[in-house]
């Protein structure tokens, strides 16, 4: 279970660039659930992920995984509970290390790095099976530097790495946004399979309305740092792409209305 | 021939330096100028302890430990106080200048006691007699002992470094230099890895300094000037010798070969009339050329609308 309680985060407080990225957000996600998060630019959907992963300190509020309060844990300490895949397909793997070495580092997620040889007792057979699942012939490239692989290939491996140690929480931060359509499709189908087999509470941020409509058992739409819409169960299942698009234009209209109002007010004070 | 063997031995000592610089510059991608302080620190600690009657092995290891501490301090300043890595190195290097003078009690300390090389020199003399002949030229046997000792030290250090970089910890260090964000997401403190890596790098640099002092029979407060550039020259030269390789072992062999070759080139240049005072200027220019040269040539080629030869 993942619980956010009255979480607040403001970037650059007190300056002209002040951004209230998260305003009193309270969300409780059931264990093993798969939640899709959407939102306009600057809605706070990525900040939400950052808050969970520990990329910054919160201004207020708390975050608990199962019954552990992790609010004050640094990023690297949370990692044994949280698996992550980033938007940048190159961010999740170390290019100079081989595929096997990357997997080996991930298989010891959150543990002390010791003086034992990294690849001793490596479960190569198991890894080959996992890599074969992706269907890109990666099972024969265990000993190639991962930097030689394409973005889609590396993102697929990052996804494997994130789920290798069965984390409590899996964070997917627009992890197909920077991929070509074919790779994105491949990564999404791998995501569906891995999430189905995993007991992790999964949070996937996406920009794709199609993904938002078809994936997950719950949908949260963020707007101006707050939860704008939260549907689950049957309601979520019947949600269509066009309904989501309509929701989006509604949120954008709100934005524009506020911008227009600002301009109007600003005009009077000029 | 005697000059050649002595040059090789010194080159191998700088090979140990190259191992340290390889770690900071190639693995962490930061040129750590702490080396200019930790090299003489290793020398100073060893010289002081030898003068105080400590046995050479302990004195050498103590020198290394001093270097490790210096590197750890640079790393800690960098990661905990978010001070730019280069500036952290400059601060520690500057502070070490005074520390080294304190340790030695003078700016120059001769080493009169037995050194870590003495058993090898004596062994070679016992085996071959005072002089021996190689390819028809007479060579002092002690130089052969020196060459053997330095070969062993750089060999052992190099093998240990390669093995280390393939351990969980070593691979985590490589990943820190490669993609720190990924390693944090995998639950390892990159701060800790950076401190540890710089400690290890400077331990090797200090070992090199300690060996150099024992070989030259003195430690000097000024002997660290330009050490980082010398190390970089070795690593870059080694890279061009070996080519772009994926194997860590080959890259490390390349760095050691680079150090030896650089030393040989220097010896030849001085033989041919290069003023020793101009050496650092020449070294700096060579390193600059090696770093910017390839890119610069390519951009010239592009401007002319042709492709640079690969």
Interface residues (C-beta under 8 A of the other chain):
Chain A: X53 X74 X75 X76 X77 X78 X79 X80 X84 X86 X90 X91 X92 X93 X94 X95 X96 X97 X101 X104 X105 X106 X108 X109 X110 X111 X113 X114 X115 X116 X117 X118 X119 X145 X161
Chain B: X163 X164 X166 X167 X168 X169 X170 X171 X172 X174 X175 X177 X178 X179 X181 X182 X183 X184 X185 X186 X187 X188 X189 X190 X193 X246
